[in-house]
Each structure stands twice: as C-alpha cells, then as structure tokens.
C-alpha cells in the first residue's frame, strides 16, 4: 500500500451516551450507578453509566438482572428527543471537518478525514479537536479510534475508553488484530465467538491461520469477511447518510399475552408508531415484518412484501394484524412483539400489486 493510498478514518464513540446526558442534566445523578430504561420486571437497560458498568450492568440486560447485580442502581426513563438534539450538535461538529460522516447511531460515527476541510495533516489532531469541541459544546466526553480502515478504527476507539483516543498505524494493524480475542472483534457476537472457539479459533492469530475455504465452509458468506479482517484488511468506504434499511418498534410485556385481541391491540400500537415515523420521513415500505418472542424465548417472524410501496395505512395495518393472526394457535404465551418496515421508497408511488408471504 502506497502512502498516498492510505486512508485516515476516525471512529468517534460517545461515552455512555444516554446515561451521561442524564447525569449532565441532573447533578444528583453524578457519581451514582445509573441505568436508562424501564425498571419494571420486564424492563430492559438501554444504557448504563460507568459507575453501573463496574457492577456488570450492560445495555440490553434485563432490568431485574441489572438490579440484582447492583441493588443501588438508579433507573431513569429515556428522553430520546434530548439525545437526538445532542446528537445533532455533535454531527454539526463532525461536518466542520469532513462531509464524509457515516452515523452508526445517535452516539457514534465514522469520519473519513483523508482530505479534510481544515487542511489538518494528522487525523489524531483532528480527533483531539473534535473531542474537545464536543466536551465544550455538550459537556459530554467522547472516545476516538484512528486508523487506516473502519474495522481498526472501531477497535481502536474501544481501546482507551472512556474519554481517550488510540491510533493503530498501518504497520501495527496485523499484530494488533493477531493479539485480540475474537470476541472483541466488532461484528463477531457471542454466538459466533463461541463457534469459533469450538473450532480452536480464540484470537485473531488463530483466525488468520485458517484458510478462506475453511472459513467459508464454516461461516458461509461471512467467512470471506473474517478472512480479511484477520489480516487487518477492510475496504469499506465511509458512506455519508446511508439510507436506513428498516424501521421498527418492539415492546416486552410486563405479563405474557395469550389472547388474540390483546396481541392485535399491541400490534396496532406498534404499527402506528412505525407508520408515523415513516410518514415524517416521507417514505413508504414494501415489506412489513411482525416479530413474536414466546415466553420460552423462542422467536418467529412473519413477513409480507408488496411489489409497490404501501401507501394505504388501513390496508397496511390489516396486513400487520393478519401476520400476527398467522401464529395462532400459539405454542406459548407471547413475551415480546415487534413490527418492522423495510424496502423503502419515497412516498407517492402507487400501492398495488400482488403480495407474497415469506417465513423465516
């Protein structure tokens, strides 16, 4: 790789974003273990402060588990409009340096600063400036990873959390990856990590020792990706304003649902939330998916796709209800329901055509 071909990628990740916003706005919460989310029996932690993380509390953890780990845990209801407003402030800072900003969520983004608007030659200096401006503007800290591709930049941002930054140079990439447990790789979750370990793949070095044929046989299409990242290779570009592939809403119930009328009422409420979100964005979906998680945690989905965007709210709502009815009679009572729209197009397309049913 020639020096002129080396990209400069920054991954910026806010530190315990939702919880930090709550501690910023309520001084009484500072220094306390805080969880953003529902405190009910079926609630889930959306974010945890670093004080809470010391007890093992993590996002996506059931609230009852979090409370058991940390009896002094303070639960705060999420305020997503506030988080979005802060996120817009942060995005404005990014765009002072580069138009190539790829948000991953409200609290993290990739920036390609290979050529930047301020003519700063060092990506590490840009990262320091951005973090200082975020702190000055929002009162919140951010961590940053700097490297020559997205995969390594993401790994680097985790390396000095919270409120730090780390650089992985091109000559350091392969050794850095080789020493890392595969469970630390971005994109390798607990299930895949366990499968890799069962195959004798515990570190990046182990992964690098496997052939492309072996990884493809064991992991399908993802095998080629694992083969590349084990060698610190990632050719993905930073893509600004990547269109959302799906929009969904789901809820876990305090008591399991077993009656059809209760499930249909819940589906209607979730459908209305997603439809309203799409209406604000002036987009229509071609696919509606209903997710059902039973009391035994087994999960099924039902989907229906139209050849044209669905612009009739009543008809689309009827499809969501029909997909929910399809799971009756129930195998078990229902713990969680979700509704997701996908296959987006701009509104105004005629909503017609045959519908097809897909199961997965």
C-alpha positions in Angstrom: 0.0 0.0 0.0 1.5 3.3 -1.1 1.4 6.2 1.5 -0.9 8.1 -0.9 -3.4 5.2 -0.8 -3.7 5.1 3.0 -7.0 6.4 4.3 -7.4 8.3 7.6 -10.5 7.0 9.3 -11.8 8.2 12.7 -14.4 6.4 14.7 -16.0 8.6 17.4 -18.0 7.0 20.1 -19.7 8.9 22.9 -19.0 7.6 26.4 -22.1 6.0 28.0 -24.1 8.5 26.0 -27.7 8.3 27.2 -26.6 7.8 30.9 -24.1 10.7 30.6 -26.7 13.0 29.3 -28.9 12.2 32.2 -26.0 12.7 34.7 -25.2 16.0 33.0 -28.8 17.3 33.3 -29.4 16.1 36.8 -26.4 16.8 39.1 -27.9 14.5 41.7 -27.2 11.5 39.5 -23.5 12.2 39.1 -21.3 9.6 40.6 -24.2 7.2 41.0 -24.8 3.9 39.1 -27.4 4.9 36.5 -29.4 2.8 34.1 -31.5 4.4 31.3 -34.5 2.2 30.7 -37.5 0.6 32.4 -37.2 -0.6 36.0 -40.2 -2.9 35.7 -39.9 -6.7 35.8 -39.8 -6.9 32.0 -37.8 -3.7 31.5 -34.5 -3.6 29.7 -31.4 -1.5 30.2 -30.9 0.8 27.2 -27.7 2.3 28.6 -25.6 2.2 31.8 -23.3 4.7 33.3 -19.7 3.7 34.0 -20.5 3.5 37.7 -23.1 0.9 36.9 -20.8 -1.0 34.5 -18.4 -1.7 37.3 -21.1 -4.0 38.7 -21.5 -5.8 35.4 -24.6 -3.8 34.3 -24.8 -3.6 30.5 -27.1 -2.4 27.8 -29.8 -4.9 26.6 -29.6 -6.6 30.0 -33.0 -7.3 31.7 -33.7 -4.8 34.4 -34.2 -7.4 37.1 -30.7 -8.8 36.4 -29.2 -5.3 36.5 -30.9 -4.6 39.8 -29.6 -7.9 41.2 -26.1 -7.1 40.2 -26.4 -3.5 41.5 -29.1 -3.0 44.2 -28.3 0.7 44.4 -28.9 1.1 40.6 -30.9 4.3 39.7 -33.3 3.8 36.8 -34.1 6.9 34.6 -36.6 6.9 31.8 -35.1 7.6 28.4 -35.5 11.0 26.7 -34.9 10.3 23.1 -35.7 13.8 21.9 -33.0 15.2 24.1 -30.5 12.6 22.9 -31.3 13.4 19.3 -30.8 17.1 19.9 -27.4 16.5 21.4 -26.6 14.1 18.5 -27.4 16.9 16.1 -24.9 19.2 17.9 -22.2 16.5 17.6 -22.9 15.9 13.9 -22.5 19.6 13.2 -19.0 19.5 14.8 -18.1 16.5 12.6 -19.2 18.3 9.4 -16.8 21.2 10.2 -14.0 18.8 9.3 -15.4 16.5 6.6 -18.6 15.8 4.6 -17.8 12.1 4.8 -19.6 11.3 8.0 -21.3 7.9 8.4 -23.5 7.8 11.5 -24.0 4.4 13.0 -26.4 5.6 15.8 -27.0 8.7 17.8 -23.8 8.3 19.7 -21.2 7.0 17.2 -20.0 7.7 13.6 -17.1 7.1 11.2 -15.3 10.1 9.6 -13.0 9.9 6.6 -10.5 12.8 7.1 -8.0 11.7 4.5 -8.8 15.0 2.9 -10.4 17.3 5.4 -11.9 20.8 5.3 -9.4 22.4 7.6 -6.3 21.0 5.9 -5.0 19.3 9.1 -2.4 16.7 8.2 -2.8 14.5 11.2 -6.0 12.5 12.0 -5.1 12.2 15.6 -5.0 16.0 15.9 -8.5 16.2 14.3 -9.8 13.6 16.7 -8.4 15.6 19.7 -10.0 18.8 18.4 -13.4 17.1 17.8 -13.4 15.6 21.3 -12.5 18.9 22.9 -15.3 20.7 20.9 -17.8 18.0 21.9 -16.9 18.5 25.5 -17.1 22.3 25.3 -20.4 22.2 23.4 -22.3 19.4 25.1 -20.5 18.9 28.4 -20.0 15.2 27.4 -16.9 13.1 26.7 -16.2 11.1 23.6 -13.6 8.5 22.7 -12.0 8.1 19.3 -10.1 5.5 17.3 -7.9 6.4 14.4 -6.7 4.0 11.8 -6.5 3.3 8.0 -9.8 1.4 7.8 -13.1 1.2 9.5 -12.6 -2.1 11.3 -9.4 -1.0 13.0 -10.8 2.5 13.8 -13.7 0.8 15.7 -11.4 -1.5 17.6 -9.1 1.5 18.5 -12.0 3.6 19.9 -12.7 0.8 22.4 -9.0 0.7 23.5 -8.9 3.9 25.5 -12.5 4.3 26.8 -13.7 6.4 28.4 -12.5 9.9 27.3 -9.5 8.8 25.3 -8.2 8.0 21.9 -5.9 5.5 20.3 -4.1 5.2 16.9 -3.4 2.0 15.0 -0.9 2.6 12.3 -0.8 0.5 9.1 2.4 -1.3 10.2 0.7 -2.1 13.6 -2.6 -3.4 12.2 -1.8 -7.1 11.7 -0.1 -7.6 15.1 -2.9 -5.7 16.9 -5.5 -7.9 15.3 -3.5 -11.1 15.9 -3.3 -10.5 19.7 -7.0 -9.7 20.1 -9.6 -12.3 21.3 -12.1 -12.9 18.6 -14.9 -11.9 21.0 -13.5 -8.4 20.9 -13.9 -8.1 17.1 -16.6 -5.7 16.1 -19.2 -7.8 14.2 -18.4 -11.1 16.0 -21.1 -11.6 18.6 -21.1 -14.1 21.4 -22.7 -17.0 19.4 -20.1 -16.7 16.5 -17.3 -16.2 19.0 -18.4 -19.4 20.8 -18.5 -21.3 17.5 -15.0 -20.0 16.6 -13.6 -21.1 19.9 -15.2 -24.6 19.5 -13.1 -24.7 16.2 -9.9 -23.7 18.0 -10.1 -20.1 17.0 -9.6 -17.9 20.1 -7.6 -15.0 18.8 -7.0 -13.0 15.6 -3.8 -15.1 15.1 -5.9 -18.3 15.2 -8.3 -16.8 12.7 -5.5 -15.7 10.4 -4.2 -19.3 10.3 -7.4 -20.6 8.8 -7.8 -20.8 5.1 -10.5 -18.9 3.1 -12.0 -22.3 2.2 -12.3 -23.4 5.8 -13.9 -20.2 6.9 -16.3 -20.1 4.0 -17.3 -23.7 4.8 -17.9 -23.0 8.5 -19.4 -19.5 8.3 -20.8 -19.1 4.8 -20.5 -15.7 3.1 -19.2 -14.1 6.3 -16.1 -16.3 6.0 -14.6 -14.0 3.4 -15.1 -11.1 5.8 -13.4 -12.9 8.7 -10.5 -13.9 6.4 -9.9 -10.2 5.5 -10.2 -8.7 9.0 -7.9 -11.3 10.4 -5.3 -9.7 8.2 -6.4 -6.1 9.2 -8.0 -5.6 5.8 -11.2 -3.7 5.4 -12.0 -1.9 2.1 -15.4 -0.5 3.1 -15.7 3.2 2.4 -17.2 5.8 4.8 -20.6 6.3 3.3 -22.4 9.5 4.4 -26.1 9.4 5.1 -26.5 5.7 4.4 -30.2 5.1 3.8 -31.9 3.2 6.6 -32.8 -0.4 5.6 -35.5 -0.8 8.2 -37.5 1.0 10.9 -39.1 -0.9 13.7 -40.6 -0.8 17.1 -41.0 -3.6 19.7 -42.1 -4.0 23.3 -41.6 -6.5 26.0 -44.8 -7.0 28.1 -44.9 -7.0 31.9 -47.2 -10.0 31.6 -47.2 -12.6 28.8 -50.0 -12.2 26.3 -52.1 -15.2 25.2 -55.4 -13.7 23.9 -55.7 -12.8 20.2 -57.4 -9.4 21.0 -54.5 -8.4 23.3 -51.9 -9.3 20.8 -53.8 -7.5 17.9 -54.1 -4.3 20.1 -50.4 -4.4 20.8 -49.5 -4.9 17.1 -51.8 -2.0 16.2 -50.0 0.3 18.6 -46.5 -0.7 17.3 -47.7 -0.4 13.7 -48.9 3.1 14.4 -45.6 4.2 15.8 -43.6 2.9 12.8 -46.1 4.2 10.3 -45.9 7.7 11.9 -42.1 7.6 11.8 -42.1 6.7 8.1 -44.7 9.4 7.4 -42.4 12.0 8.9 -39.6 10.8 6.7 -41.9 10.8 3.6 -41.0 7.1 2.9 -43.2 4.1 2.3 -42.3 0.4 2.9 -42.7 -2.6 0.6 -42.2 -5.1 3.4 -43.9 -5.5 6.8 -42.5 -7.9 9.4 -44.0 -9.0 12.6 -41.7 -10.5 15.3 -43.0 -12.7 18.1 -41.0 -13.9 21.0 -42.6 -16.5 23.2 -42.3 -16.9 26.9 -39.7 -19.6 26.4 -37.6 -17.0 24.4 -38.1 -18.8 21.1 -38.7 -16.3 18.3 -40.5 -16.4 15.0 -41.2 -13.7 12.3 -43.8 -13.3 9.6 -43.3 -11.0 6.6 -45.2 -9.8 3.6 -43.8 -7.9 0.7 -45.7 -5.8 -2.0 -44.3 -5.1 -5.5 -45.1 -1.4 -4.8 -44.8 0.8 -1.7 -47.6 0.5 0.8 -49.3 3.9 0.9 -52.7 2.9 2.4 -52.4 3.0 6.2 -55.6 0.9 6.7 -54.5 -1.8 4.3 -51.0 -1.9 5.7 -52.3 -2.2 9.2 -54.6 -5.0 8.2 -51.5 -6.9 6.8 -49.7 -6.5 10.2 -52.7 -7.8 12.0 -53.0 -10.8 9.6 -49.4 -11.7 10.1 -49.9 -11.7 13.9 -53.0 -13.9 13.4 -50.9 -16.4 11.4 -49.1 -17.6 14.5 -52.3 -18.8 16.2 -52.8 -21.2 17.8 -49.9 -20.1 20.0 -47.2 -22.5 21.0 -46.7 -20.5 24.2 -47.8 -17.1 25.6 -46.1 -14.1 24.0 -43.4 -12.2 25.8 -42.4 -9.6 23.1 -43.9 -8.3 19.9 -42.3 -6.2 17.2 -43.3 -4.5 13.9 -40.7 -3.6 11.3 -41.0 -1.8 7.9 -38.3 -2.3 5.2 -37.8 -2.0 1.5 -38.3 1.8 1.5 -39.1 4.1 -1.4 -40.1 7.8 -1.5 -43.9 8.3 -0.9 -46.1 8.9 -3.9 -45.7 5.5 -5.6 -48.9 3.6 -6.3 -49.6 0.9 -3.8 -50.7 -2.0 -5.8 -49.6 -5.4 -6.9 -49.6 -9.0 -5.6 -48.4 -9.7 -2.1 -46.2 -12.6 -1.2 -45.8 -14.3 2.2 -42.3 -15.1 3.5 -41.4 -17.1 6.5 -38.1 -17.2 8.4 
